[in-house]
Amino acid sequence: MSNRLFYDPNTERPYIGVRLPAQQLADLDRARLDLRLSRSEFLRRAIAAQLQQLRAAPK
């Protein structure tokens, strides 16, 4: 299996776009507003937590 990255970590403008259903986006906004976070920061934290959980899971 290859470790090919579809994302170039050396890009000048790192960005990923995610389409969400309207209800899921509304839920995300409700949660992030309660935490006083931008969408970007909320998603950064959520992704970091998910990656940490995946790394800690038994293989």
All heavy atoms as TSV, in Angstrom:
chain	resi	resn	atom	element	x	y	z
A	1	MET	N	N	0.842	-1.190	0.000
A	1	MET	CA	C	0.000	0.000	0.000
A	1	MET	C	C	0.881	1.246	0.000
A	1	MET	O	O	1.869	1.320	0.701
A	1	MET	CB	C	-0.909	-0.030	1.220
A	1	MET	CG	C	-1.858	1.113	1.286
A	1	MET	SD	S	-3.001	0.870	2.661
A	1	MET	CE	C	-4.435	1.544	1.947
A	2	SER	N	N	0.517	2.203	-0.752
A	2	SER	CA	C	1.308	3.419	-0.914
A	2	SER	C	C	0.897	4.487	0.103
A	2	SER	O	O	-0.224	4.514	0.577
A	2	SER	CB	C	1.096	3.911	-2.345
A	2	SER	OG	O	0.974	5.282	-2.429
A	3	ASN	N	N	1.832	5.345	0.420
A	3	ASN	CA	C	1.554	6.471	1.318
A	3	ASN	C	C	1.335	7.749	0.525
A	3	ASN	O	O	1.612	8.832	1.016
A	3	ASN	CB	C	2.713	6.676	2.299
A	3	ASN	CG	C	2.709	5.641	3.389
A	3	ASN	OD1	O	1.675	5.079	3.705
A	3	ASN	ND2	N	3.862	5.384	3.948
A	4	ARG	N	N	0.846	7.634	-0.673
A	4	ARG	CA	C	0.643	8.800	-1.533
A	4	ARG	C	C	-0.349	9.763	-0.897
A	4	ARG	O	O	-1.432	9.364	-0.485
A	4	ARG	CB	C	0.122	8.352	-2.885
A	4	ARG	CG	C	-0.098	9.503	-3.806
A	4	ARG	CD	C	-0.413	9.027	-5.203
A	4	ARG	NE	N	-0.631	10.192	-6.019
A	4	ARG	CZ	C	-1.708	10.385	-6.743
A	4	ARG	NH1	N	-2.639	9.476	-6.790
A	4	ARG	NH2	N	-1.849	11.481	-7.452
A	5	LEU	N	N	0.039	11.025	-0.829
A	5	LEU	CA	C	-0.840	12.061	-0.295
A	5	LEU	C	C	-1.554	12.752	-1.449
A	5	LEU	O	O	-0.933	13.130	-2.433
A	5	LEU	CB	C	-0.037	13.101	0.494
A	5	LEU	CG	C	0.665	12.623	1.749
A	5	LEU	CD1	C	1.498	13.760	2.337
A	5	LEU	CD2	C	-0.335	12.146	2.771
A	6	PHE	N	N	-2.845	12.906	-1.328
A	6	PHE	CA	C	-3.593	13.649	-2.333
A	6	PHE	C	C	-3.534	15.135	-2.029
A	6	PHE	O	O	-3.882	15.956	-2.837
A	6	PHE	CB	C	-5.042	13.164	-2.387
A	6	PHE	CG	C	-5.145	11.775	-2.915
A	6	PHE	CD1	C	-5.228	10.700	-2.062
A	6	PHE	CD2	C	-5.102	11.538	-4.271
A	6	PHE	CE1	C	-5.304	9.410	-2.550
A	6	PHE	CE2	C	-5.172	10.254	-4.782
A	6	PHE	CZ	C	-5.269	9.186	-3.910
A	7	TYR	N	N	-3.085	15.457	-0.838
A	7	TYR	CA	C	-2.947	16.846	-0.402
A	7	TYR	C	C	-1.468	17.148	-0.310
A	7	TYR	O	O	-0.705	16.376	0.256
A	7	TYR	CB	C	-3.616	17.019	0.961
A	7	TYR	CG	C	-3.226	18.310	1.643
A	7	TYR	CD1	C	-3.720	19.508	1.191
A	7	TYR	CD2	C	-2.338	18.312	2.704
A	7	TYR	CE1	C	-3.358	20.689	1.792
A	7	TYR	CE2	C	-1.969	19.497	3.312
A	7	TYR	CZ	C	-2.476	20.679	2.847
A	7	TYR	OH	O	-2.102	21.840	3.435
A	8	ASP	N	N	-1.037	18.241	-0.872
A	8	ASP	CA	C	0.367	18.642	-0.819
A	8	ASP	C	C	0.589	19.482	0.436
A	8	ASP	O	O	0.137	20.621	0.509
A	8	ASP	CB	C	0.730	19.436	-2.062
A	8	ASP	CG	C	2.151	19.951	-2.041
A	8	ASP	OD1	O	2.931	19.569	-1.139
A	8	ASP	OD2	O	2.501	20.739	-2.942
A	9	PRO	N	N	1.293	18.951	1.449
A	9	PRO	CA	C	1.491	19.701	2.687
A	9	PRO	C	C	2.381	20.925	2.517
A	9	PRO	O	O	2.454	21.765	3.400
A	9	PRO	CB	C	2.123	18.681	3.638
A	9	PRO	CG	C	2.708	17.646	2.755
A	9	PRO	CD	C	1.892	17.627	1.499
A	10	ASN	N	N	3.020	21.048	1.359
A	10	ASN	CA	C	3.894	22.203	1.112
A	10	ASN	C	C	3.202	23.306	0.320
A	10	ASN	O	O	3.840	24.265	-0.098
A	10	ASN	CB	C	5.154	21.746	0.362
A	10	ASN	CG	C	5.956	20.773	1.192
A	10	ASN	OD1	O	6.133	20.971	2.389
A	10	ASN	ND2	N	6.420	19.721	0.575
A	11	THR	N	N	1.909	23.177	0.130
A	11	THR	CA	C	1.183	24.185	-0.630
A	11	THR	C	C	1.211	25.527	0.106
A	11	THR	O	O	1.281	25.578	1.328
A	11	THR	CB	C	-0.263	23.733	-0.900
A	11	THR	OG1	O	-0.879	24.679	-1.770
A	11	THR	CG2	C	-1.081	23.653	0.358
A	12	GLU	N	N	1.139	26.595	-0.640
A	12	GLU	CA	C	1.164	27.923	-0.023
A	12	GLU	C	C	-0.145	28.251	0.683
A	12	GLU	O	O	-0.168	29.031	1.624
A	12	GLU	CB	C	1.444	28.991	-1.085
A	12	GLU	CG	C	2.871	28.976	-1.567
A	12	GLU	CD	C	3.140	30.109	-2.530
A	12	GLU	OE1	O	2.492	31.164	-2.438
A	12	GLU	OE2	O	4.010	29.919	-3.392
A	13	ARG	N	N	-1.236	27.673	0.211
A	13	ARG	CA	C	-2.542	27.990	0.780
A	13	ARG	C	C	-3.279	26.700	1.111
A	13	ARG	O	O	-4.091	26.225	0.320
A	13	ARG	CB	C	-3.341	28.829	-0.205
A	13	ARG	CG	C	-4.624	29.343	0.379
A	13	ARG	CD	C	-5.249	30.373	-0.512
A	13	ARG	NE	N	-6.472	30.798	0.116
A	13	ARG	CZ	C	-7.555	31.146	-0.521
A	13	ARG	NH1	N	-7.568	31.151	-1.818
A	13	ARG	NH2	N	-8.621	31.512	0.133
A	14	PRO	N	N	-3.005	26.121	2.278
A	14	PRO	CA	C	-3.677	24.868	2.609
A	14	PRO	C	C	-5.179	25.089	2.810
A	14	PRO	O	O	-5.595	25.981	3.535
A	14	PRO	CB	C	-3.005	24.425	3.905
A	14	PRO	CG	C	-2.405	25.655	4.474
A	14	PRO	CD	C	-2.135	26.587	3.327
A	15	TYR	N	N	-5.970	24.280	2.146
A	15	TYR	CA	C	-7.423	24.458	2.188
A	15	TYR	C	C	-8.095	23.148	1.810
A	15	TYR	O	O	-7.648	22.452	0.896
A	15	TYR	CB	C	-7.838	25.541	1.195
A	15	TYR	CG	C	-9.328	25.667	1.009
A	15	TYR	CD1	C	-10.083	26.414	1.900
A	15	TYR	CD2	C	-9.969	25.024	-0.030
A	15	TYR	CE1	C	-11.458	26.518	1.746
A	15	TYR	CE2	C	-11.337	25.126	-0.197
A	15	TYR	CZ	C	-12.076	25.877	0.691
A	15	TYR	OH	O	-13.425	25.979	0.539
A	16	ILE	N	N	-9.142	22.813	2.513
A	16	ILE	CA	C	-10.015	21.736	2.078
A	16	ILE	C	C	-11.443	22.267	2.120
A	16	ILE	O	O	-11.801	23.041	2.991
A	16	ILE	CB	C	-9.901	20.449	2.943
A	16	ILE	CG1	C	-10.234	20.728	4.398
A	16	ILE	CG2	C	-8.534	19.827	2.807
A	16	ILE	CD1	C	-10.368	19.478	5.231
A	17	GLY	N	N	-12.226	21.885	1.157
A	17	GLY	CA	C	-13.622	22.297	1.118
A	17	GLY	C	C	-14.505	21.111	1.443
A	17	GLY	O	O	-14.255	20.010	0.982
A	18	VAL	N	N	-15.524	21.346	2.231
A	18	VAL	CA	C	-16.422	20.265	2.633
A	18	VAL	C	C	-17.859	20.724	2.441
A	18	VAL	O	O	-18.248	21.771	2.953
A	18	VAL	CB	C	-16.190	19.896	4.121
A	18	VAL	CG1	C	-17.126	18.798	4.562
A	18	VAL	CG2	C	-14.749	19.505	4.356
A	19	ARG	N	N	-18.612	19.942	1.710
A	19	ARG	CA	C	-20.039	20.235	1.560
A	19	ARG	C	C	-20.788	19.455	2.632
A	19	ARG	O	O	-20.527	18.278	2.841
A	19	ARG	CB	C	-20.530	19.816	0.188
A	19	ARG	CG	C	-19.973	20.658	-0.919
A	19	ARG	CD	C	-20.683	20.307	-2.225
A	19	ARG	NE	N	-20.056	20.960	-3.339
A	19	ARG	CZ	C	-20.365	22.182	-3.769
A	19	ARG	NH1	N	-21.308	22.863	-3.161
A	19	ARG	NH2	N	-19.755	22.710	-4.794
A	20	LEU	N	N	-21.712	20.138	3.286
A	20	LEU	CA	C	-22.515	19.502	4.327
A	20	LEU	C	C	-23.992	19.742	4.051
A	20	LEU	O	O	-24.365	20.789	3.522
A	20	LEU	CB	C	-22.182	20.093	5.703
A	20	LEU	CG	C	-20.770	19.895	6.235
A	20	LEU	CD1	C	-20.590	20.677	7.528
A	20	LEU	CD2	C	-20.495	18.434	6.464
A	21	PRO	N	N	-24.851	18.802	4.452
A	21	PRO	CA	C	-26.287	19.049	4.367
A	21	PRO	C	C	-26.645	20.255	5.252
A	21	PRO	O	O	-25.970	20.524	6.248
A	21	PRO	CB	C	-26.912	17.763	4.916
A	21	PRO	CG	C	-25.838	16.729	4.840
A	21	PRO	CD	C	-24.538	17.461	4.954
A	22	ALA	N	N	-27.694	20.952	4.893
A	22	ALA	CA	C	-28.093	22.166	5.608
A	22	ALA	C	C	-28.275	21.932	7.104
A	22	ALA	O	O	-27.841	22.742	7.925
A	22	ALA	CB	C	-29.366	22.743	4.997
A	23	GLN	N	N	-28.904	20.825	7.482
A	23	GLN	CA	C	-29.141	20.560	8.903
A	23	GLN	C	C	-27.830	20.312	9.649
A	23	GLN	O	O	-27.643	20.781	10.771
A	23	GLN	CB	C	-30.076	19.362	9.087
A	23	GLN	CG	C	-30.463	19.116	10.535
A	23	GLN	CD	C	-31.117	20.341	11.180
A	23	GLN	OE1	O	-32.053	20.912	10.631
A	23	GLN	NE2	N	-30.624	20.758	12.331
A	24	GLN	N	N	-26.897	19.614	9.012
A	24	GLN	CA	C	-25.610	19.351	9.655
A	24	GLN	C	C	-24.816	20.648	9.803
A	24	GLN	O	O	-24.163	20.875	10.827
A	24	GLN	CB	C	-24.817	18.332	8.846
A	24	GLN	CG	C	-23.662	17.737	9.603
A	24	GLN	CD	C	-23.009	16.601	8.845
A	24	GLN	OE1	O	-23.238	16.412	7.649
A	24	GLN	NE2	N	-22.199	15.846	9.540
A	25	LEU	N	N	-24.894	21.514	8.819
A	25	LEU	CA	C	-24.217	22.809	8.904
A	25	LEU	C	C	-24.842	23.667	10.003
A	25	LEU	O	O	-24.129	24.337	10.756
A	25	LEU	CB	C	-24.297	23.526	7.555
A	25	LEU	CG	C	-23.497	24.805	7.418
A	25	LEU	CD1	C	-22.034	24.595	7.753
A	25	LEU	CD2	C	-23.652	25.364	6.014
A	26	ALA	N	N	-26.159	23.628	10.140
A	26	ALA	CA	C	-26.835	24.373	11.207
A	26	ALA	C	C	-26.405	23.839	12.575
A	26	ALA	O	O	-26.137	24.626	13.490
A	26	ALA	CB	C	-28.352	24.270	11.053
A	27	ASP	N	N	-26.302	22.517	12.715
A	27	ASP	CA	C	-25.851	21.923	13.978
A	27	ASP	C	C	-24.411	22.325	14.286
A	27	ASP	O	O	-24.073	22.646	15.432
A	27	ASP	CB	C	-25.959	20.398	13.928
A	27	ASP	CG	C	-27.401	19.906	13.876
A	27	ASP	OD1	O	-28.322	20.691	14.204
A	27	ASP	OD2	O	-27.595	18.733	13.500
A	28	LEU	N	N	-23.570	22.311	13.260
A	28	LEU	CA	C	-22.177	22.738	13.431
A	28	LEU	C	C	-22.119	24.191	13.909
A	28	LEU	O	O	-21.395	24.516	14.850
A	28	LEU	CB	C	-21.437	22.583	12.103
A	28	LEU	CG	C	-19.968	22.949	12.068
A	28	LEU	CD1	C	-19.254	22.105	11.027
A	28	LEU	CD2	C	-19.752	24.406	11.785
A	29	ASP	N	N	-22.882	25.057	13.270
A	29	ASP	CA	C	-22.876	26.471	13.647
A	29	ASP	C	C	-23.392	26.683	15.070
A	29	ASP	O	O	-22.855	27.496	15.813
A	29	ASP	CB	C	-23.683	27.307	12.653
A	29	ASP	CG	C	-22.898	27.624	11.395
A	29	ASP	OD1	O	-21.661	27.507	11.427
A	29	ASP	OD2	O	-23.519	27.998	10.389
A	30	ARG	N	N	-24.424	25.949	15.445
A	30	ARG	CA	C	-24.948	26.070	16.812
A	30	ARG	C	C	-23.867	25.696	17.822
A	30	ARG	O	O	-23.639	26.409	18.802
A	30	ARG	CB	C	-26.172	25.178	16.974
A	30	ARG	CG	C	-27.291	25.829	17.740
A	30	ARG	CD	C	-28.547	24.977	17.800
A	30	ARG	NE	N	-29.284	25.028	16.543
A	30	ARG	CZ	C	-29.462	24.028	15.680
A	30	ARG	NH1	N	-29.009	22.864	15.906
A	30	ARG	NH2	N	-30.134	24.175	14.579
A	31	ALA	N	N	-23.176	24.590	17.575
A	31	ALA	CA	C	-22.135	24.125	18.493
A	31	ALA	C	C	-20.952	25.087	18.539
A	31	ALA	O	O	-20.455	25.427	19.611
A	31	ALA	CB	C	-21.657	22.737	18.070
A	32	ARG	N	N	-20.520	25.556	17.381
A	32	ARG	CA	C	-19.334	26.427	17.372
A	32	ARG	C	C	-19.628	27.807	17.956
A	32	ARG	O	O	-18.775	28.401	18.596
A	32	ARG	CB	C	-18.741	26.537	15.976
A	32	ARG	CG	C	-19.552	27.406	15.047
A	32	ARG	CD	C	-18.838	27.691	13.736
A	32	ARG	NE	N	-19.628	28.580	12.940
A	32	ARG	CZ	C	-19.615	29.906	13.041
A	32	ARG	NH1	N	-18.834	30.504	13.893
A	32	ARG	NH2	N	-20.392	30.639	12.273
A	33	LEU	N	N	-20.852	28.288	17.767
A	33	LEU	CA	C	-21.206	29.584	18.345
A	33	LEU	C	C	-21.241	29.508	19.865
A	33	LEU	O	O	-20.822	30.443	20.551
A	33	LEU	CB	C	-22.547	30.075	17.791
A	33	LEU	CG	C	-22.501	30.526	16.331
A	33	LEU	CD1	C	-23.904	30.800	15.814
A	33	LEU	CD2	C	-21.604	31.735	16.151
A	34	ASP	N	N	-21.703	28.380	20.393
A	34	ASP	CA	C	-21.690	28.188	21.848
A	34	ASP	C	C	-20.267	28.219	22.382
A	34	ASP	O	O	-20.021	28.676	23.503
A	34	ASP	CB	C	-22.351	26.860	22.226
A	34	ASP	CG	C	-23.857	26.877	22.028
A	34	ASP	OD1	O	-24.435	27.977	21.895
A	34	ASP	OD2	O	-24.455	25.784	22.009
A	35	LEU	N	N	-19.322	27.738	21.589
A	35	LEU	CA	C	-17.908	27.717	21.990
A	35	LEU	C	C	-17.167	28.986	21.585
A	35	LEU	O	O	-15.982	29.134	21.875
A	35	LEU	CB	C	-17.213	26.502	21.359
A	35	LEU	CG	C	-17.738	25.149	21.814
A	35	LEU	CD1	C	-17.154	24.043	20.940
A	35	LEU	CD2	C	-17.411	24.911	23.277
A	36	ARG	N	N	-17.856	29.866	20.871
A	36	ARG	CA	C	-17.268	31.118	20.372
A	36	ARG	C	C	-16.050	30.859	19.484
A	36	ARG	O	O	-14.990	31.451	19.650
A	36	ARG	CB	C	-16.896	32.053	21.521
A	36	ARG	CG	C	-18.082	32.507	22.322
A	36	ARG	CD	C	-17.644	33.450	23.436
A	36	ARG	NE	N	-18.761	33.867	24.219
A	36	ARG	CZ	C	-19.437	35.006	24.021
A	36	ARG	NH1	N	-19.104	35.807	23.064
A	36	ARG	NH2	N	-20.451	35.321	24.803
A	37	LEU	N	N	-16.235	29.942	18.523
A	37	LEU	CA	C	-15.174	29.589	17.592
A	37	LEU	C	C	-15.620	29.865	16.164
A	37	LEU	O	O	-16.805	29.778	15.848
A	37	LEU	CB	C	-14.840	28.096	17.700
A	37	LEU	CG	C	-14.283	27.596	19.022
A	37	LEU	CD1	C	-14.165	26.078	18.985
A	37	LEU	CD2	C	-12.936	28.226	19.308
A	38	SER	N	N	-14.651	30.154	15.308
A	38	SER	CA	C	-14.955	30.264	13.883
A	38	SER	C	C	-15.201	28.861	13.337
A	38	SER	O	O	-14.837	27.862	13.962
A	38	SER	CB	C	-13.778	30.899	13.141
A	38	SER	OG	O	-12.675	30.014	13.147
A	39	ARG	N	N	-15.810	28.787	12.173
A	39	ARG	CA	C	-16.008	27.471	11.551
A	39	ARG	C	C	-14.664	26.780	11.344
A	39	ARG	O	O	-14.518	25.594	11.582
A	39	ARG	CB	C	-16.701	27.604	10.195
A	39	ARG	CG	C	-18.176	27.762	10.279
A	39	ARG	CD	C	-18.769	27.776	8.890
A	39	ARG	NE	N	-20.210	28.001	8.957
A	39	ARG	CZ	C	-20.948	28.328	7.933
A	39	ARG	NH1	N	-20.405	28.451	6.752
A	39	ARG	NH2	N	-22.244	28.514	8.075
A	40	SER	N	N	-13.677	27.535	10.874
A	40	SER	CA	C	-12.366	26.947	10.612
A	40	SER	C	C	-11.744	26.378	11.877
A	40	SER	O	O	-11.241	25.251	11.880
A	40	SER	CB	C	-11.424	27.987	9.999
A	40	SER	OG	O	-11.874	28.362	8.726
A	41	GLU	N	N	-11.766	27.140	12.949
A	41	GLU	CA	C	-11.158	26.665	14.195
A	41	GLU	C	C	-11.923	25.478	14.766
A	41	GLU	O	O	-11.330	24.525	15.265
A	41	GLU	CB	C	-11.088	27.792	15.225
A	41	GLU	CG	C	-10.403	27.395	16.521
A	41	GLU	CD	C	-8.962	26.929	16.357
A	41	GLU	OE1	O	-8.310	27.264	15.354
A	41	GLU	OE2	O	-8.487	26.194	17.249
A	42	PHE	N	N	-13.245	25.527	14.679
A	42	PHE	CA	C	-14.056	24.412	15.165
A	42	PHE	C	C	-13.696	23.137	14.411
A	42	PHE	O	O	-13.486	22.079	15.005
A	42	PHE	CB	C	-15.543	24.738	14.997
A	42	PHE	CG	C	-16.463	23.683	15.534
A	42	PHE	CD1	C	-16.838	23.692	16.866
A	42	PHE	CD2	C	-16.949	22.679	14.716
A	42	PHE	CE1	C	-17.693	22.717	17.377
A	42	PHE	CE2	C	-17.797	21.697	15.207
A	42	PHE	CZ	C	-18.174	21.717	16.542
A	43	LEU	N	N	-13.612	23.230	13.080
A	43	LEU	CA	C	-13.292	22.057	12.276
A	43	LEU	C	C	-11.857	21.596	12.490
A	43	LEU	O	O	-11.585	20.398	12.519
A	43	LEU	CB	C	-13.564	22.330	10.802
A	43	LEU	CG	C	-15.054	22.461	10.469
A	43	LEU	CD1	C	-15.251	22.863	9.010
A	43	LEU	CD2	C	-15.785	21.169	10.755
A	44	ARG	N	N	-10.915	22.536	12.661
A	44	ARG	CA	C	-9.532	22.151	12.966
A	44	ARG	C	C	-9.483	21.310	14.233
A	44	ARG	O	O	-8.819	20.275	14.290
A	44	ARG	CB	C	-8.647	23.382	13.157
A	44	ARG	CG	C	-8.114	23.972	11.895
A	44	ARG	CD	C	-7.104	25.084	12.213
A	44	ARG	NE	N	-7.196	26.082	11.188
A	44	ARG	CZ	C	-7.820	27.247	11.291
A	44	ARG	NH1	N	-8.372	27.622	12.417
A	44	ARG	NH2	N	-7.884	28.069	10.278
A	45	ARG	N	N	-10.184	21.762	15.262
A	45	ARG	CA	C	-10.188	21.039	16.543
A	45	ARG	C	C	-10.877	19.683	16.418
A	45	ARG	O	O	-10.417	18.693	16.977
A	45	ARG	CB	C	-10.861	21.872	17.621
A	45	ARG	CG	C	-10.044	23.076	18.031
A	45	ARG	CD	C	-10.729	23.841	19.122
A	45	ARG	NE	N	-10.015	25.063	19.452
A	45	ARG	CZ	C	-10.283	25.793	20.511
A	45	ARG	NH1	N	-11.249	25.462	21.343
A	45	ARG	NH2	N	-9.583	26.896	20.750
A	46	ALA	N	N	-11.983	19.645	15.673
A	46	ALA	CA	C	-12.704	18.389	15.496
A	46	ALA	C	C	-11.851	17.379	14.725
A	46	ALA	O	O	-11.793	16.195	15.082
A	46	ALA	CB	C	-14.029	18.630	14.767
A	47	ILE	N	N	-11.173	17.833	13.695
A	47	ILE	CA	C	-10.314	16.946	12.912
A	47	ILE	C	C	-9.143	16.471	13.755
A	47	ILE	O	O	-8.794	15.288	13.735
A	47	ILE	CB	C	-9.840	17.649	11.624
A	47	ILE	CG1	C	-11.033	17.825	10.678
A	47	ILE	CG2	C	-8.708	16.871	10.963
A	47	ILE	CD1	C	-10.761	18.748	9.502
A	48	ALA	N	N	-8.524	17.369	14.525
A	48	ALA	CA	C	-7.406	16.988	15.394
A	48	ALA	C	C	-7.845	15.937	16.410
A	48	ALA	O	O	-7.131	14.954	16.659
A	48	ALA	CB	C	-6.833	18.207	16.097
A	49	ALA	N	N	-9.016	16.111	16.996
A	49	ALA	CA	C	-9.525	15.144	17.978
A	49	ALA	C	C	-9.791	13.790	17.317
A	49	ALA	O	O	-9.475	12.746	17.888
A	49	ALA	CB	C	-10.805	15.680	18.629
A	50	GLN	N	N	-10.343	13.810	16.117
A	50	GLN	CA	C	-10.619	12.565	15.406
A	50	GLN	C	C	-9.322	11.848	15.041
A	50	GLN	O	O	-9.212	10.633	15.194
A	50	GLN	CB	C	-11.438	12.847	14.149
A	50	GLN	CG	C	-11.858	11.611	13.396
A	50	GLN	CD	C	-12.818	10.737	14.171
A	50	GLN	OE1	O	-13.670	11.236	14.893
A	50	GLN	NE2	N	-12.689	9.440	14.042
A	51	LEU	N	N	-8.322	12.583	14.574
A	51	LEU	CA	C	-7.036	11.972	14.238
A	51	LEU	C	C	-6.365	11.380	15.475
A	51	LEU	O	O	-5.801	10.287	15.412
A	51	LEU	CB	C	-6.117	13.007	13.572
A	51	LEU	CG	C	-6.511	13.414	12.159
A	51	LEU	CD1	C	-5.636	14.584	11.698
A	51	LEU	CD2	C	-6.417	12.248	11.192
A	52	GLN	N	N	-6.443	12.081	16.585
A	52	GLN	CA	C	-5.873	11.578	17.826
A	52	GLN	C	C	-6.575	10.282	18.239
A	52	GLN	O	O	-5.925	9.313	18.649
A	52	GLN	CB	C	-5.992	12.627	18.923
A	52	GLN	CG	C	-5.351	12.215	20.230
A	52	GLN	CD	C	-5.443	13.327	21.268
A	52	GLN	OE1	O	-6.186	14.290	21.119
A	52	GLN	NE2	N	-4.680	13.179	22.333
A	53	GLN	N	N	-7.878	10.245	18.110
A	53	GLN	CA	C	-8.655	9.054	18.457
A	53	GLN	C	C	-8.278	7.881	17.543
A	53	GLN	O	O	-8.139	6.743	17.993
A	53	GLN	CB	C	-10.136	9.365	18.347
A	53	GLN	CG	C	-11.045	8.239	18.782
A	53	GLN	CD	C	-12.515	8.628	18.678
A	53	GLN	OE1	O	-12.865	9.687	18.196
A	53	GLN	NE2	N	-13.363	7.746	19.137
A	54	LEU	N	N	-8.092	8.157	16.268
A	54	LEU	CA	C	-7.719	7.106	15.317
A	54	LEU	C	C	-6.323	6.556	15.620
A	54	LEU	O	O	-6.082	5.363	15.517
A	54	LEU	CB	C	-7.768	7.637	13.886
A	54	LEU	CG	C	-9.163	7.887	13.315
A	54	LEU	CD1	C	-9.071	8.630	11.990
A	54	LEU	CD2	C	-9.912	6.587	13.156
A	55	ARG	N	N	-5.401	7.438	15.990
A	55	ARG	CA	C	-4.044	7.001	16.319
A	55	ARG	C	C	-4.022	6.143	17.591
A	55	ARG	O	O	-3.226	5.235	17.707
A	55	ARG	CB	C	-3.126	8.204	16.514
A	55	ARG	CG	C	-2.760	8.894	15.229
A	55	ARG	CD	C	-1.746	9.987	15.464
A	55	ARG	NE	N	-1.736	10.892	14.345
A	55	ARG	CZ	C	-2.101	12.169	14.396
A	55	ARG	NH1	N	-2.474	12.710	15.528
A	55	ARG	NH2	N	-2.067	12.914	13.324
A	56	ALA	N	N	-4.911	6.442	18.527
A	56	ALA	CA	C	-4.946	5.734	19.798
A	56	ALA	C	C	-5.692	4.401	19.702
A	56	ALA	O	O	-5.549	3.557	20.576
A	56	ALA	CB	C	-5.599	6.611	20.860
A	57	ALA	N	N	-6.474	4.217	18.643
A	57	ALA	CA	C	-7.261	2.990	18.507
A	57	ALA	C	C	-6.339	1.790	18.271
A	57	ALA	O	O	-5.331	1.904	17.572
A	57	ALA	CB	C	-8.223	3.135	17.327
A	58	PRO	N	N	-6.688	0.655	18.872
A	58	PRO	CA	C	-5.883	-0.546	18.627
A	58	PRO	C	C	-5.948	-0.957	17.157
A	58	PRO	O	O	-6.971	-0.794	16.506
A	58	PRO	CB	C	-6.527	-1.607	19.516
A	58	PRO	CG	C	-7.851	-1.072	19.895
A	58	PRO	CD	C	-7.824	0.417	19.709
A	59	LYS	N	N	-4.857	-1.491	16.673
A	59	LYS	CA	C	-4.794	-1.851	15.248
A	59	LYS	C	C	-5.005	-3.313	15.031
A	59	LYS	O	O	-4.761	-4.181	15.686
A	59	LYS	CB	C	-3.468	-1.416	14.678
A	59	LYS	CG	C	-3.311	0.069	14.866
A	59	LYS	CD	C	-2.491	0.665	13.807
A	59	LYS	CE	C	-2.469	2.150	14.106
A	59	LYS	NZ	N	-2.172	3.014	13.214
